[in-house]
Amino acid sequence: MNNTPLIFDMHLDLAMNAQLWNRDLRWSQERIRRWEHIQTAATKSKDKVDRGNNTVCFPEMRRGRIGLCVATQIGRHSSYFHKLPGWNSPEQAWAGTQGQLAWYRLMEEAGELKQIRNKAELDAHLDLWLGAPPVDETLSWTSSRPTNSTPQPESLPIGYILSLEGADSLVSLDFLERSYNDGLRALGLSHYGPGRYAHGTDATGPLPPEGKELLREMQRLGIILDVTHLCDECFWDALDCYQGPLWASHQNCRKLAPWNRQFADDQIKAVIERGGILGMAFDAIMMVPGWVHRQSRPEDFQLRIERICEHIDHICQLAGSAKHVAIGTDLDGGFGTEQTPMDLDSIADLQTLPALLRDRGYSDNDIAGIMWSNTVEFLRRTWE
């Protein structure tokens, strides 16, 4: 199964799943699903639409060699008449993100995660994972492991770069430097709807003055701007205001899945021209046209992982190379297998993608770039 030695996923909501979905990501996928089915049966209702359908946990990440990821904090502030759920004050949203940070720290202490803050830590972590042999799938995760000097992937910590999805929880600009000192290295100004610092998916309007001030402070600190979720007007305003490093961590093509959540071709070109990369998301609603939220099913579209290759092809054609495409699955970002390709039951199934790309004529170097090294090289340039 292991077709690539490493996968770098640019967008995973790990702490959200742990804290808000109450998933112990150290458990096996089967155990999480079984527990959620039991809870759903006991209450005769689902509190989350994706209960029992999760795709992400640490054992599955290791099995698929997802050894690096960008992991998020998230906390929306919803004003009094806001249509989306969220905290009633930025201070409450901040406290929520700090609980998520506390979970990341505990997982570091447990040896499950390793925070990556700079180029030296990134290179050391790469050496660790690229030197590990493939996972032996014939052995159970609870069996005794081989005892030799070569680290086994099922025992390696998963590296994560800390990101903030939506800036609502930053009570003031002073909180940004506090977060930077805690390891925050990427930030998206908005999520869904209107926000304190920018307007996001399904919202409209220019970038407010607070957003411009935040961008100036991000540039001073060297924090990566994640342009994902910005509404069109805020996207262009942000690029005018901010001259630092930027990427789109989980962003597909509007031409192939029409909706303002995806980027139009001129936006994709703008990210490319700024030296950025775009992570391919595996949310069905972002992969195919005509998906109706909470009504459509993957089988209605015969949706398979190969569909993402069309988004990859489109960006490569616009860029003239494969150097600006990466993986940013957004798996378990509020949805599960009810909204993923039919042949994606676990995040480990990303390992089928290299063969699909190879069949389309992508070189081994191109495939390595898409699966992990484009993101690594972006970070090396940024952190130098």
VOGU-3710 file (C-alpha; in Angstrom, 3 decimals, decimal comma):
1> mnntplifdm> 0,000/0,000/0,000  2,841/2,418/0,799  3,503/4,155/-2,513  5,110/7,273/-1,075  7,486/7,443/1,906  5,725/10,467/3,370  2,552/12,515/3,077  2,335/16,098/4,282  -1,304/17,075/4,894  -1,677/20,865/4,958
11> hldlamnaql> -4,974/20,934/6,833  -6,238/18,716/9,647  -8,556/19,831/12,469  -7,038/17,465/15,005  -7,794/19,455/18,175  -11,334/20,202/17,015  -12,000/16,485/16,733  -10,480/15,824/20,139  -12,120/18,690/22,019  -15,431/19,339/20,239
21> wnrdlrwsqe> -16,158/15,880/18,792  -14,757/14,074/21,865  -12,573/11,720/19,822  -9,471/10,226/21,399  -7,282/10,177/18,311  -4,976/7,622/19,918  -7,756/5,037/19,521  -8,039/2,926/16,382  -10,513/4,036/13,753  -12,643/0,977/14,475
31> rirrwehiqt> -12,791/1,785/18,194  -13,798/5,415/17,605  -16,534/4,366/15,206  -17,830/1,635/17,491  -17,986/4,032/20,462  -19,833/6,645/18,412  -22,358/4,097/17,137  -23,001/3,013/20,736  -23,500/6,629/21,842  -25,803/7,372/18,922
41> aatkskdkvd> -27,883/4,285/19,658  -28,140/5,230/23,343  -29,340/8,771/22,631  -31,336/7,787/19,510  -29,918/10,846/17,736  -26,718/12,209/16,181  -25,194/15,362/17,616  -22,821/15,485/14,610  -23,686/14,412/11,083  -20,447/12,420/10,726
51> rgnntvcfpe> -20,753/10,305/13,884  -19,382/6,827/13,190  -17,867/7,946/9,866  -14,494/9,351/10,947  -11,427/8,916/8,742  -8,630/10,420/10,877  -6,830/9,078/13,939  -3,164/8,701/14,809  -2,912/4,975/13,948  -4,411/5,588/10,490
61> mrrgriglcv> -2,159/8,606/9,929  0,871/6,485/10,716  -0,373/3,593/8,587  -0,662/5,987/5,645  2,651/7,681/6,548  1,052/11,068/7,122  4,056/12,053/9,191  3,624/15,811/8,818  0,577/18,033/8,898  -0,655/21,541/9,463
71> atqigrhssy> -2,932/21,228/12,497  -5,464/23,853/13,427  -6,953/25,785/16,247  -10,418/27,145/15,534  -12,816/29,375/17,465  -15,466/31,512/15,784  -16,944/34,610/17,426  -20,602/34,927/16,483  -22,138/38,337/17,082  -25,695/38,622/18,407
81> fhklpgwnsp> -27,434/38,212/15,034  -24,823/35,911/13,456  -26,377/32,981/11,584  -23,530/30,547/12,318  -22,749/28,951/15,690  -19,858/30,365/17,647  -18,715/31,960/20,886  -20,499/35,069/22,153  -17,234/36,942/22,708  -13,688/36,886/21,304
91> eqawagtqgq> -12,461/36,141/24,831  -14,518/32,940/24,928  -13,260/31,993/21,465  -9,684/32,602/22,644  -10,223/30,369/25,669  -11,526/27,651/23,348  -8,404/27,787/21,193  -6,242/27,652/24,312  -7,980/24,442/25,347  -7,098/23,060/21,924
101> lawyrlmeea> -3,487/24,159/22,397  -3,438/22,384/25,770  -4,521/19,177/24,021  -1,679/19,503/21,483  0,772/19,918/24,349  -0,545/16,818/26,101  -0,217/14,812/22,887  3,386/16,020/22,619  4,053/14,843/26,166  2,529/11,477/25,255
111> gelkqirnka> 4,898/11,159/22,270  2,062/11,264/19,718  2,859/14,669/18,224  5,895/16,881/17,695  5,477/20,595/17,075  7,556/21,979/14,211  8,441/25,678/14,540  11,507/26,222/12,339  13,646/24,813/9,534  15,995/22,867/11,821
121> eldahldlwl> 13,097/21,074/13,509  11,504/20,393/10,126  14,669/18,832/8,698  15,235/16,708/11,806  11,669/15,416/11,645  12,013/14,623/7,937  15,152/12,591/8,620  13,238/10,615/11,228  10,307/9,732/8,957  12,157/9,263/5,693
131> gappvdetls> 14,531/6,870/7,459  11,714/4,702/8,823  10,679/1,506/6,996  7,135/1,037/5,677  4,506/0,070/8,234  4,167/-3,714/8,463  0,440/-4,120/7,986  0,583/-7,802/8,930  1,251/-6,816/12,561  -1,446/-5,455/14,823
141> wtssrptnst> -0,956/-2,103/16,470  -0,977/-3,710/19,910  1,484/-6,496/19,171  5,079/-6,305/20,306  7,225/-4,342/17,881  10,617/-5,270/16,460  13,447/-4,139/18,694  16,212/-2,711/16,550  17,896/0,650/16,097  15,682/1,717/13,182
151> pqpeslpigy> 12,629/3,657/14,416  9,326/2,099/13,368  6,701/4,461/11,888  3,980/3,246/14,266  6,059/4,624/17,148  7,136/7,920/15,582  5,591/11,235/16,615  3,565/12,996/13,934  4,944/16,437/13,167  2,552/19,363/13,145
161> ilslegadsl> 2,758/23,037/12,242  0,252/25,054/14,255  -2,295/27,103/12,310  -5,290/29,209/13,291  -8,349/28,823/11,063  -10,212/32,101/11,360  -8,777/34,966/13,412  -11,898/35,796/15,459  -10,312/34,482/18,664  -7,490/37,041/18,583
171> vsldflersy> -8,876/39,460/21,153  -6,392/42,133/20,041  -3,208/42,323/17,987  -1,181/41,609/21,127  -2,627/38,104/21,141  -1,009/37,348/17,780  2,527/37,610/19,151  1,473/35,542/22,152  0,287/32,853/19,725  3,460/33,120/17,676
181> ndglralgls> 5,479/32,439/20,820  3,325/29,324/21,323  4,346/28,124/17,845  1,641/29,570/15,582  3,112/29,676/12,087  0,098/30,070/9,749  -3,174/31,958/10,008  -6,368/32,238/7,972  -8,234/35,486/8,590  -11,691/34,006/8,127
191> hygpgryahg> -13,751/30,837/8,070  -17,419/30,729/7,027  -19,499/33,899/7,024  -18,548/37,377/8,222  -15,648/37,649/10,640  -13,955/40,204/12,855  -10,883/40,517/10,621  -12,183/39,354/7,225  -15,225/37,910/5,492  -15,191/34,267/4,529
201> tdatgplppe> -17,057/31,657/2,514  -20,590/32,713/1,512  -20,027/36,251/2,823  -19,139/39,421/0,918  -17,428/42,715/1,613  -14,012/44,373/1,681  -11,254/43,694/4,172  -11,951/45,768/7,301  -9,266/48,027/8,838  -8,710/45,484/11,642
211> gkellremqr> -7,807/42,884/9,032  -5,249/45,169/7,413  -3,645/45,844/10,794  -3,517/42,121/11,510  -1,832/41,452/8,164  0,860/44,024/8,931  1,557/42,323/12,256  1,608/38,877/10,581  4,143/40,142/8,066  6,328/41,533/10,861
221> lgiildvthl> 6,335/38,166/12,629  6,717/36,097/9,444  3,433/34,229/9,889  2,145/32,520/6,737  -1,141/33,918/5,427  -3,599/31,138/4,619  -5,906/32,635/1,982  -8,328/29,693/2,191  -11,933/30,710/2,957  -11,454/34,405/2,132
231> cdecfwdald> -14,348/35,826/0,128  -13,286/37,131/-3,272  -13,100/40,795/-2,286  -11,129/40,104/0,889  -8,803/37,784/-1,043  -7,705/40,555/-3,382  -7,549/43,144/-0,599  -5,357/40,810/1,467  -2,917/40,253/-1,394  -2,642/44,025/-1,832
241> cyqgplwash> -1,911/44,549/1,883  0,346/41,592/2,632  3,718/40,896/1,024  4,768/37,914/3,155  4,512/34,153/2,467  1,089/32,780/1,632  -0,604/29,514/0,797  -4,091/28,050/0,407  -4,051/25,060/2,723  -7,253/23,334/1,528
251> qncrklapwn> -8,515/24,871/-1,681  -9,819/23,309/-4,897  -10,818/24,737/-8,285  -14,034/26,685/-8,845  -13,992/25,768/-12,529  -14,474/22,082/-11,609  -16,733/22,560/-8,552  -18,533/25,899/-8,929  -19,051/27,628/-5,560  -17,362/30,601/-3,935
261> rqfaddqika> -15,640/28,210/-1,488  -13,274/27,237/-4,328  -10,870/29,571/-6,142  -11,406/30,970/-9,607  -8,533/30,659/-12,057  -7,298/34,219/-11,520  -7,070/33,566/-7,771  -5,149/30,331/-8,335  -2,751/32,187/-10,652  -2,277/34,915/-8,043
271> vierggilgm> -1,269/32,349/-5,408  1,138/30,755/-7,887  2,671/34,124/-8,823  3,352/34,802/-5,145  5,223/31,490/-4,844  2,406/29,857/-2,888  0,982/26,353/-2,920  -2,559/25,005/-2,872  -3,544/21,943/-0,847  -6,113/19,648/-2,430
281> afdaimmvpg> -9,179/19,033/-0,249  -11,048/15,715/-0,238  -14,439/17,095/0,782  -16,929/15,938/-1,859  -18,671/19,317/-1,935  -15,364/20,810/-3,099  -14,623/18,091/-5,644  -17,720/17,843/-7,861  -20,370/20,241/-9,182  -23,928/19,991/-7,951
291> wvhrqsrped> -23,333/18,492/-4,519  -26,194/19,366/-2,149  -25,064/19,610/1,474  -26,567/16,886/3,718  -28,538/15,451/0,792  -26,056/14,194/-1,799  -24,145/10,936/-1,401  -20,778/9,956/-2,930  -22,447/7,144/-4,878  -24,756/9,676/-6,557
301> fqlrierice> -21,672/10,989/-8,366  -19,666/7,747/-8,441  -17,074/9,891/-6,702  -13,628/8,380/-6,297  -10,231/9,664/-5,215  -9,219/9,993/-8,865  -11,467/13,046/-9,144  -8,889/15,055/-7,197  -6,427/14,383/-10,011  -8,558/16,615/-12,240
311> hidhicqlag> -8,157/19,494/-9,792  -4,414/18,774/-9,640  -4,220/18,700/-13,450  -6,033/22,027/-13,690  -3,670/23,804/-11,295  -0,615/22,269/-12,964  -1,837/23,550/-16,341  -2,259/27,047/-14,918  1,161/26,911/-13,242  3,049/25,172/-16,032
321> sakhvaigtd> 4,448/22,688/-13,512  3,497/20,534/-10,525  5,412/22,700/-8,042  2,409/24,573/-6,628  0,118/21,666/-5,720  0,029/19,850/-2,393  -2,313/17,818/-0,182  -4,642/19,573/2,281  -7,377/17,034/2,829  -9,585/18,760/5,457
331> ldggfgteqt> -10,644/15,212/6,373  -12,910/15,097/9,433  -13,326/18,820/9,161  -16,977/18,483/10,168  -17,705/15,657/7,722  -16,851/11,969/7,370  -17,204/9,193/4,821  -20,729/10,389/4,029  -18,961/13,232/2,195  -15,711/11,730/0,889
341> pmdldsiadl> -14,886/9,661/-2,209  -16,280/6,123/-2,089  -12,771/4,620/-2,043  -11,617/6,776/0,876  -12,501/5,057/4,132  -9,439/6,242/6,049  -6,830/8,957/5,674  -4,397/6,104/4,972  -6,137/5,642/1,601  -4,260/8,719/0,387
351> qtlpallrdr> -1,551/6,195/-0,424  -3,535/5,224/-3,537  -3,020/8,688/-5,041  0,579/8,282/-6,313  -0,407/5,408/-8,605  -3,309/7,438/-9,990  -0,964/10,332/-10,724  1,621/8,015/-12,254  -1,041/6,656/-14,617  -1,657/10,248/-15,745
361> gysdndiagi> 1,988/10,721/-16,643  3,303/12,504/-13,585  6,967/11,843/-12,867  8,221/10,455/-9,570  9,602/13,906/-8,712  6,245/15,521/-9,447  4,441/12,963/-7,293  6,862/13,418/-4,405  6,341/17,159/-4,702  2,566/16,887/-4,554
371> mwsntveflr> 2,547/14,393/-1,701  5,057/16,164/0,546  8,117/17,959/-0,800  6,396/21,023/-2,311  5,146/21,938/1,158  8,498/21,155/2,747  10,359/23,339/0,247  7,861/26,165/0,783  8,510/26,039/4,529  12,267/25,858/4,053
381> rtwe> 12,162/29,007/1,910  9,861/30,758/4,339  11,794/29,885/7,484  15,220/30,639/6,054
//
